Amino acid sequence: MAKIRNAGESCIAANRIFVAHSLYTKFSEALAEKMAALKMGDGRDET
């Protein structure tokens, strides 16, 4: 989540994710699913 918060402008945010080749497909699908579920917009909006 550190990479997503503050538009990715966090000094502690990871710049790379190393994934074993054998896990790549499963990992990338799970990451894409999580990223697609993120809600973008004004953080002050209660909805």
BELZI-V409393 format. One record per residue. N is the residue number from 1. RES is the residue in one small letter. PHI is phi in whole degrees, -180 to 180 (NA if undefined). OMEGA is omega in whole degrees, -180 to 180 (999 if undefined). Layout:
{{N:RES:PHI:OMEGA} {N:RES:PHI:OMEGA}}
//
This chain:
{{1:m:NA:-179} {2:a:-60:-179} {3:k:-73:-178} {4:i:-88:-179} {5:r:-62:175} {6:n:55:178} {7:a:56:179} {8:g:78:-178} {9:e:-93:-180} {10:s:-114:-176} {11:c:-67:180} {12:i:-100:-178} {13:a:-75:178} {14:a:-69:176} {15:n:-100:180} {16:r:-140:174} {17:i:-127:179} {18:f:-93:-177} {19:v:-128:178} {20:a:-59:-178} {21:h:-53:-178} {22:s:-67:-179} {23:l:-105:-171} {24:y:-56:-176} {25:t:-62:180} {26:k:-62:-180} {27:f:-64:-176} {28:s:-65:177} {29:e:-67:179} {30:a:-66:179} {31:l:-65:179} {32:a:-61:179} {33:e:-65:179} {34:k:-65:180} {35:m:-66:180} {36:a:-66:-178} {37:a:-81:180} {38:l:-66:180} {39:k:-101:-179} {40:m:-97:175} {41:g:142:-178} {42:d:-70:-179} {43:g:-65:178} {44:r:-85:179} {45:d:-75:-176} {46:e:-66:180} {47:t:-89:999}}
//
